Amino acid sequence: MTDAEALYDDLAGVVDLFGALSRAELRRALDELAFKQGRDADAEALSAAVEDAVREYYLVAYDRDGDGDGAELLVPGPAAFPSLPENAEDLPHILDLDRRTVDRGAAADAALARLRRDAEAAVRAGDEARIERLLDVTYDAELWASDGANVDVSGETGTDVESVRSRLEAALD
């Protein structure tokens, strides 16, 4: 596991403590965590790490209200093995945020729609490394999307992981 992957898993672990967090809430949680760990938080570096974790499917952003107004929440994604960084267990008390119930279907739909877009972009660009990474993500996403969610990943509801996987495999042949 790389340092970046460990960081992404820690980010997913912090989010998992709450079920879901907005980006602003996650920034606040990371600031508090840095303080508890006796170090300064680098806001720019943390923001970049969150964006990278989303890009690599360790975190998934979805529209919490389903109305497209941009009010999104982050949830642990299909590539994550959420872990708790040192002193993170106190964050729910420090931030005084209740645990959220996640709309797993909406989160899965958002992740799989993005996976389709990312796969198409990688194939168009001929980015073999990204194609291979996304191919790995399809296996994780298939399990993640169906875990506890009433989401059909077979293609009947528009969340067809198999067609994305086939497209990526064909691009590698």
Buried (B, 14 or more C-beta within 10 A) or exposed (E): EEEEBEBBBBBBBBBBBBBBBBBEBBBBBBBBBBEBEEEEBEEEEBBEBBEBBBBBBBBBBBBBEEEEEEEBBBBBBBBBEBBBBEBBEEBBEBBEBEEBEBBBBBBBBBBBEBBBEBBBEBBEEEBEEBBBBBBEBBEBBBEBBBEEBEBBBEEEBEBBBEBBBEBBEEBEE
